[in-house]
């Protein structure tokens, strides 16, 4: 359903803008209605999964800075995003730089990661 070309043109491409109107407002299209199944076979852990994912992403965005990796000469490393198919579809490894944000000390970040 999430790859239906009639519903989502270029469904194989990562395109979050497909959920925005021309004015930049969210559409009423909510994929969470079908990604966890429905009816008698609906995933019983859908709310825990959704909350865990939101918490993880919010924590990473609040504490870490994500930037392009750099060459020895200081230029950004260019790469073409590719995806791996299997039980789940996910991005292949790519060069990037992840570092603590300026307001976050490395010690506090290591304490959080140790939990």
N, C-alpha and C positions, 0 to 999 in steps of 0.2 A: 504494500500500500504506500509506503514512503518513497518508492521508486517508480510510481505511476507517472509516466511521461505526460499523460493528459492533465493530471493534477499539478505536477511539478516539472515544467520544461527543464531539460538538462538535469535530471534528477541525480545523476552520478556526480555532479559538481557540488562542491561546498559553496553554498550561496545563501547566507543568512538573510540577505535583502529580500528573498522571496516571501518572507513573512512580514514585509512592510508595504504600506500603500505608497502611492506616488508622493503623498504629503509627509511620509516618514513615520506614520502611525502604524502600530501593530495591527495585523489583520486578525480576523476571528478564527483563522485556521490554527488548530491546536493539535499537533501530532501526538501529544501524550494521550489522546483519546484512543489511539490504536497501537502505539508502540509496546504497551504492556499487555496486549491482548484484550479480550472482552468476553462477556458472558460468563459461563461456568469455568472457563479456563483463564480468567484474568489473573495476573501475577499477584500473589498475596503480599509480596514485598515491595510493590511499586511505590508506596509512600516513603518507605525507609530508603529505597534506592534514590529517589528523587531528592530527598532531604540530604542524604549523604553526599551526592554529587554537587548539589548547590553549596553546601558547607565547604567542601574541598576546593571548589573553584573560587569561592569568595575569599577563603583563607590564602590561597596562592596569589590571587590578584592583590590582596592587601599587604602581603609581606614580601613578595618577590618581584623582581623586574625581569621581563623577558625581552631580549633584544637579539638581533641577528648576530651570528658569529663574525669575527673579523679575520682577515688575512694578516700575515706578518707586517704588511705595509699599512695596516689600519683600515683597509677597504672592507665593506660588507661582503660576506660570502653569499653569492647568488645560488639559489637552488630551485628546482622545480618540484613542487609537492607531488608525491606519489602515495598510493594507498595499497595496503595489503588486504587481500580477501581471505576469508576463512570463516570460522564460526561467527566472528564479528569483523566488520570492516574498520580498519584503523590506519592512521598515517604511518608510513615507513619512517625510520629514524632520519632525522635531518639536523644539520648544524645550527646550533643556537647557543645563546649565552644566558644562563639563569643565575641571578645574583640577588642577595638581599637588598631590599629598598634602603634608602639612606637613613630612614628613621628606625630601622630594625637592626639590632646588634646581632652579630653572628652567634654569640653565646645564647641569646634567647631563642634564636631559630633552631639551634642544635638541641636545646632543651625540649622544644616542641616536637622535633623529629624523633627524639628518644622515647617519647610516650607511646 
